[in-house]
């Protein structure tokens, strides 16, 4: 009887550094350290049938066993660094929202301008070239002074002041204008939603807060909040991409929304972003057959206690618009955690 055996002597194909600490699962079920061998036997009478293919099968089986034996190194465990980064970003975003909430509460007359500022930064997006969009380019004097941005400088000044405060406590670098402008729009919307709830409670702030907490759409902001890490453009976006909303016809507005991937529904729900007088804007939009049904729908929704249809659709539209053309950096604003030198601790 003939025999060929192959004993693996090559190093592991998947060699990875050992973890700093051994998890209970690994310690309880260690990978055997014995060699993996493969043996093929054949009768003397049939040795002429024993050839290269058999040896290759033997080799392949051996390598396969090595891969199986070491595959446990690919078992994904919760990465502590990732969890720390998520917490850092979440805490920083919460701090930004608190700063913006205070600034907007003291300057509520700027809410319409903050909304239009966010929309105009978005509407520089060009779908064919995938350029422009919510990249903070509106911060440049050349762009903020364009006709379509007339009257928005005060809102930008408010954000300049807020940015100075935010950057002073940031541990992961300065906040981008691209993020700040969209977060300011979110804060402005929340302020209007809350103000509406308070009005429906006869001006009672405590009851209004309870109403908005219980029936409002605060939980719909999850996706928007995850889109945190926009990059600032190094220069202004091209001219002529944003209409002068107060002078534009409904058809011009529809054409612009269509060019950025939206339609009459989004145009209607974003009416508060199209100028300081939302009711006047809606009266204009209601003259168009394609937009009118949506205007009516959202006006009726705002008359209800929860405003669910209006708030959810508005949050959805802003969430989609606020990421047009952006590659979100999910590691933005994170920072290395300082290691504690245990040798210096006094016990």
C-alpha positions as CSV (number, residue, x, y, z in Angstrom):
1,X,0.0,0.0,0.0
2,X,1.3,3.4,-0.9
3,X,0.9,6.5,1.2
4,X,1.4,10.3,0.8
5,X,1.0,12.5,3.8
6,X,1.1,16.3,4.1
7,X,1.7,18.0,7.4
8,X,1.1,21.8,7.5
9,X,4.3,23.6,8.5
10,X,3.4,27.0,7.0
11,X,2.4,29.9,9.4
12,X,-1.2,30.7,9.7
13,X,-2.6,32.5,6.7
14,X,-4.7,34.7,8.9
15,X,-2.2,35.7,11.6
16,X,-3.5,38.6,13.6
17,X,-2.1,40.2,16.7
18,X,-3.5,38.7,19.9
19,X,-6.0,40.8,21.8
20,X,-4.8,42.7,24.8
21,X,-7.3,40.8,27.0
22,X,-8.7,37.3,26.4
23,X,-12.4,37.1,26.3
24,X,-14.2,34.3,28.3
25,X,-15.4,32.8,25.0
26,X,-11.8,32.5,23.7
27,X,-10.3,31.2,26.9
28,X,-13.0,28.5,27.3
29,X,-12.7,27.3,23.7
30,X,-9.1,27.7,22.7
31,X,-8.0,26.9,19.1
32,X,-5.9,23.6,19.1
33,X,-2.2,24.2,18.5
34,X,-1.6,20.7,17.0
35,X,-0.4,20.4,13.5
36,X,-3.0,19.7,10.7
37,X,-2.1,16.7,8.6
38,X,-3.6,15.1,5.5
39,X,-2.9,11.5,4.4
40,X,-3.9,9.7,1.2
41,X,-3.5,5.9,0.9
42,X,-3.7,3.7,-2.1
43,X,-3.3,0.0,-2.7
44,X,-0.1,-1.1,-4.4
45,X,-2.1,-2.5,-7.3
46,X,-3.6,0.9,-8.0
47,X,-0.7,3.2,-7.4
48,X,-0.7,4.3,-11.0
49,X,-4.0,6.0,-10.3
50,X,-2.5,8.0,-7.5
51,X,-1.4,11.3,-9.1
52,X,-1.0,15.1,-8.9
53,X,-4.7,15.8,-8.4
54,X,-4.9,13.7,-5.2
55,X,-1.9,15.6,-3.8
56,X,-3.5,19.0,-4.7
57,X,-6.7,17.9,-3.0
58,X,-4.7,17.0,0.1
59,X,-2.9,20.4,0.1
60,X,-6.2,22.2,-0.4
61,X,-7.9,20.3,2.5
62,X,-5.0,21.2,4.7
63,X,-5.1,24.9,3.9
64,X,-8.9,24.9,4.3
65,X,-8.5,23.4,7.8
66,X,-6.1,26.1,8.7
67,X,-8.6,28.8,7.6
68,X,-11.4,27.2,9.6
69,X,-9.1,26.9,12.6
70,X,-8.2,30.5,12.5
71,X,-11.6,31.9,11.5
72,X,-12.6,32.8,15.0
73,X,-10.3,35.8,14.7
74,X,-12.9,37.3,12.4
75,X,-15.7,37.1,15.0
76,X,-16.8,40.7,15.3
77,X,-17.0,42.0,18.8
78,X,-18.2,45.5,20.0
79,X,-15.3,47.8,19.3
80,X,-14.8,50.0,22.3
81,X,-13.2,52.8,20.2
82,X,-16.2,53.0,17.9
83,X,-18.6,53.2,20.9
84,X,-16.4,56.0,22.4
85,X,-16.5,57.9,19.1
86,X,-20.2,57.6,18.8
87,X,-20.6,59.0,22.3
88,X,-18.2,61.8,21.7
89,X,-20.2,62.8,18.5
90,X,-23.5,62.5,20.3
91,X,-22.4,64.6,23.2
92,X,-20.9,67.3,21.0
93,X,-24.0,67.4,18.9
94,X,-26.2,67.8,22.0
95,X,-24.0,70.7,23.1
96,X,-24.3,72.4,19.7
97,X,-28.1,72.0,19.9
98,X,-28.2,73.6,23.4
99,X,-26.1,76.5,22.2
100,X,-28.3,77.0,19.2
101,X,-31.5,76.7,21.2
102,X,-30.4,79.5,23.5
103,X,-29.3,81.7,20.6
104,X,-32.5,81.2,18.7
105,X,-34.8,81.6,21.7
106,X,-33.2,85.1,22.2
107,X,-33.6,86.0,18.5
108,X,-36.8,84.3,17.4
109,X,-37.4,86.9,14.7
110,X,-34.5,85.3,12.8
111,X,-36.2,81.9,12.5
112,X,-37.4,82.5,8.9
113,X,-34.0,83.7,7.9
114,X,-32.3,80.7,9.4
115,X,-34.6,78.4,7.5
116,X,-34.0,80.2,4.2
117,X,-30.2,80.3,4.9
118,X,-30.3,76.5,5.2
119,X,-32.4,76.0,2.0
120,X,-30.2,78.4,-0.1
121,X,-27.1,76.6,1.0
122,X,-28.7,73.3,-0.1
123,X,-30.1,74.7,-3.4
124,X,-26.7,75.3,-4.9
125,X,-26.7,71.5,-5.5
126,X,-26.3,70.6,-9.1
127,X,-27.6,67.0,-9.7
128,X,-25.7,66.3,-13.0
129,X,-22.3,67.3,-11.6
130,X,-23.1,66.4,-8.0
131,X,-21.5,69.7,-6.9
132,X,-22.6,72.3,-4.5
133,X,-25.2,71.5,-1.9
134,X,-25.2,72.0,1.9
135,X,-21.5,72.7,2.1
136,X,-21.4,76.0,4.0
137,X,-20.3,78.0,1.0
138,X,-23.0,80.6,1.8
139,X,-20.7,81.8,4.6
140,X,-18.5,83.6,2.1
141,X,-19.2,87.3,1.6
142,X,-19.4,86.9,-2.2
143,X,-22.2,84.4,-1.8
144,X,-24.1,85.8,1.1
145,X,-24.3,89.1,-0.7
146,X,-26.0,87.7,-3.8
147,X,-29.5,88.9,-4.5
148,X,-31.1,85.5,-3.5
149,X,-29.5,85.8,-0.1
150,X,-30.6,89.4,0.7
151,X,-31.6,89.8,4.3
152,X,-29.9,86.6,5.5
153,X,-26.7,88.2,6.8
154,X,-28.1,88.7,10.3
155,X,-28.8,84.9,10.5
156,X,-25.3,84.2,9.5
157,X,-23.9,86.6,12.1
158,X,-25.9,84.8,14.7
159,X,-24.3,81.5,13.6
160,X,-20.8,83.1,13.5
161,X,-21.3,84.0,17.2
162,X,-22.6,80.6,18.0
163,X,-19.7,79.0,16.2
164,X,-17.2,80.8,18.3
165,X,-18.8,79.5,21.5
166,X,-19.1,76.0,20.1
167,X,-15.5,75.9,19.0
168,X,-14.3,77.1,22.4
169,X,-15.6,73.9,24.0
170,X,-15.1,71.5,21.2
171,X,-12.5,68.8,21.8
172,X,-12.6,67.4,18.3
173,X,-12.0,70.5,16.2
174,X,-14.1,73.4,15.0
175,X,-17.7,72.6,13.8
176,X,-18.2,73.0,10.1
177,X,-20.5,75.7,8.8
178,X,-22.2,73.0,6.7
179,X,-23.2,71.2,9.9
180,X,-24.0,74.3,11.8
181,X,-26.3,75.8,9.2
182,X,-28.4,72.6,9.0
183,X,-28.5,72.1,12.7
184,X,-29.7,75.7,13.1
185,X,-32.5,74.9,10.7
186,X,-33.4,71.9,12.8
187,X,-33.4,74.0,16.0
188,X,-35.5,76.7,14.3
189,X,-38.1,74.1,13.2
190,X,-38.3,72.6,16.7
191,X,-38.9,76.1,18.1
192,X,-41.8,76.6,15.7
193,X,-43.2,73.2,16.5
194,X,-43.0,73.8,20.2
195,X,-44.5,77.3,19.8
196,X,-47.4,75.9,18.0
197,X,-48.0,73.3,20.7
198,X,-47.9,76.1,23.3
199,X,-50.5,78.2,21.4
200,X,-52.8,75.2,21.3
201,X,-52.5,75.0,25.0
202,X,-53.6,78.6,25.4
203,X,-50.1,79.9,25.9
204,X,-49.3,77.6,28.8
205,X,-45.6,76.7,28.3
206,X,-45.6,73.7,30.6
207,X,-48.7,72.1,28.9
208,X,-47.3,73.0,25.5
209,X,-44.0,71.3,26.3
210,X,-45.9,68.2,27.5
211,X,-48.1,68.2,24.4
212,X,-45.1,68.4,22.0
213,X,-43.2,65.7,24.0
214,X,-46.2,63.4,23.9
215,X,-47.6,64.0,20.4
216,X,-44.8,65.8,18.6
217,X,-42.4,64.3,16.0
218,X,-39.2,64.8,17.9
219,X,-38.3,61.1,17.4
220,X,-38.4,61.5,13.6
221,X,-35.0,63.3,13.7
222,X,-32.9,60.2,14.0
223,X,-31.6,60.0,10.4
224,X,-31.0,63.7,10.3
225,X,-28.9,63.5,13.5
226,X,-26.7,60.7,12.1
227,X,-25.8,62.9,9.1
228,X,-23.4,64.8,11.2
229,X,-20.0,65.3,9.7
230,X,-20.5,67.5,6.6
231,X,-17.5,69.2,5.1
232,X,-17.1,72.9,4.3
233,X,-16.5,74.0,0.7
234,X,-13.2,75.8,0.2
235,X,-14.8,78.4,-2.1
236,X,-18.2,79.8,-3.2
237,X,-20.6,77.8,-5.3
238,X,-21.4,79.0,-8.8
239,X,-23.9,81.8,-9.4
240,X,-27.4,81.4,-10.8
241,X,-28.3,78.1,-9.0
242,X,-30.7,79.6,-6.4
243,X,-33.8,81.5,-7.3
244,X,-35.0,84.7,-5.6
245,X,-37.9,83.0,-3.8
246,X,-39.9,86.1,-3.2
247,X,-39.7,87.0,-6.9
248,X,-39.9,83.5,-8.4
249,X,-43.0,82.1,-10.0
250,X,-44.4,78.8,-8.8
251,X,-43.2,77.2,-12.0
252,X,-39.6,78.4,-11.4
253,X,-39.8,77.0,-7.8
254,X,-41.1,73.7,-9.1
255,X,-38.4,73.6,-11.7
256,X,-35.7,74.2,-9.1
257,X,-37.0,71.5,-6.8
258,X,-37.3,69.1,-9.7
259,X,-33.7,69.8,-10.7
260,X,-32.5,68.8,-7.2
261,X,-34.6,65.6,-7.2
262,X,-37.8,66.8,-5.4
263,X,-41.4,67.6,-6.4
264,X,-44.6,69.5,-5.6
265,X,-45.0,67.7,-2.2
266,X,-41.6,68.8,-0.9
267,X,-42.1,72.3,-2.3
268,X,-45.4,72.6,-0.4
269,X,-44.0,71.3,2.9
270,X,-41.0,73.5,2.7
271,X,-43.1,76.7,2.3
272,X,-41.7,78.1,5.6
273,X,-38.2,78.1,4.0
274,X,-39.2,80.2,1.0
275,X,-39.6,83.6,2.7
276,X,-40.6,85.4,5.9
277,X,-44.4,85.1,5.2
278,X,-45.3,81.4,5.1
279,X,-49.0,82.1,4.6
280,X,-48.4,84.4,1.6
281,X,-46.1,81.8,0.1
282,X,-48.7,79.1,0.5
283,X,-51.4,81.3,-1.1
284,X,-49.1,81.6,-4.1
285,X,-48.4,77.8,-4.2
286,X,-52.1,77.0,-3.9
287,X,-52.7,78.6,-7.3
288,X,-50.8,75.7,-8.9
289,X,-52.9,72.5,-9.5
290,X,-49.9,70.2,-8.8
291,X,-49.0,71.9,-5.5
292,X,-52.4,72.9,-4.2
293,X,-53.4,69.5,-2.8
294,X,-50.3,69.3,-0.7
295,X,-50.7,72.9,0.6
296,X,-54.2,72.0,1.7
297,X,-53.0,68.8,3.3
298,X,-50.4,70.5,5.4
299,X,-52.6,73.4,6.4
300,X,-55.2,70.9,7.7
301,X,-52.4,69.0,9.5
302,X,-51.2,72.1,11.3
303,X,-54.7,72.6,12.7
304,X,-54.6,69.2,14.4
305,X,-53.1,68.6,17.9
306,X,-50.1,66.6,16.7
307,X,-49.4,68.1,13.2
308,X,-48.1,64.7,12.4
309,X,-48.3,64.7,8.6
310,X,-46.9,68.2,8.4
311,X,-44.0,67.7,10.8
312,X,-43.0,64.2,9.6
313,X,-43.0,65.3,6.0
314,X,-41.1,68.5,6.7
315,X,-38.4,66.6,8.7
316,X,-38.1,64.0,6.0
317,X,-37.7,66.6,3.3
318,X,-35.1,68.6,5.3
319,X,-33.2,65.4,6.1
320,X,-32.9,64.4,2.4
321,X,-32.0,67.9,1.3
322,X,-29.4,68.5,4.1
323,X,-27.1,65.7,2.7
324,X,-27.3,66.4,-1.0
325,X,-23.8,65.9,-2.5
326,X,-22.2,65.4,0.9
327,X,-19.9,62.6,1.9
328,X,-20.6,62.4,5.7
329,X,-17.5,61.9,7.8
330,X,-18.7,59.6,10.6
331,X,-15.4,60.2,12.5
332,X,-15.7,64.0,12.5
333,X,-15.3,65.7,15.8
334,X,-13.9,62.6,17.6
335,X,-10.7,62.8,19.5
336,X,-8.3,60.4,21.2
337,X,-9.1,59.6,24.8
338,X,-6.4,60.4,27.2
339,X,-4.9,57.3,28.8
340,X,-4.7,57.3,32.6
341,X,-1.2,56.5,33.9
342,X,-2.1,54.0,36.6
343,X,1.4,54.2,38.1
344,X,0.7,57.8,39.2
345,X,-2.6,57.0,41.0
346,X,-2.4,57.2,44.7
347,X,-4.5,54.4,46.3
